[in-house]
């Protein structure tokens, strides 16, 4: 009879994993969430999206190419993000403060003092089978205001994430690169009509995920995602963290809502 090997409650990253995140700007950890937890979050997300439980962002709101032109247009009431996940339901708050999740984030930030931002991400992404739109290459830091750029995002897949349903794509190492103003458009998306950016995009990696997998990525990493061309919803829980050596700039959007002290919250 084979022995059962349990994953440690406080997983320790290997030196290779730490170096991979430092160099490439992302790391995928498999099966961090149980099937029971995933099922509960997926059910809650679908119910709240169907009932349009506020606060919520619609595809029409972002006005990306191919999106409905208004909320009154066909498909205009298609949810894109269920906002304020931490305050939306206890099961989302419990995931954001999960011991295994926060232990990994702490190691990636090299800080035992971990804070959850309630102003950025902190949402459930709801990419629908119809009317979903692609997101162009961008860095999350483009509209964020922190003392340093050291923030880590955690993207939990509530189901399979593949190129067909618009999984994340990342450009390794771009969190360490500086970009000229003319390499970005007016909305701070990477321009794809330049030879230098075209060559960069050719290095893209598709971050396909199975249910329970988490994509950790540096907030300065260029990433994008396609539209959902399948018949099922793609649902992901996305949270953003920073350490004690960082703080949102007072008076900015990044400081609007009080953060959650995750390590303190977990041990309370």
Beta strands, then each sheet from edge to edge (+ up, - down):
strand 1: 26-29
strand 2: 56-58
strand 3: 79-82
strand 4: 114-116
strand 5: 123-127
strand 6: 135-138
strand 7: 151-157
strand 8: 168-170
strand 9: 205-207
strand 10: 214-218
strand 11: 223-225
strand 12: 234-243
strand 13: 260-261
sheet 1: 1+ 10- 7+ 12- 4+ 13-
sheet 2: 1+ 10- 7+ 12- 5+ 3- 2+
sheet 3: 6+ 11- 8+ 9-
end
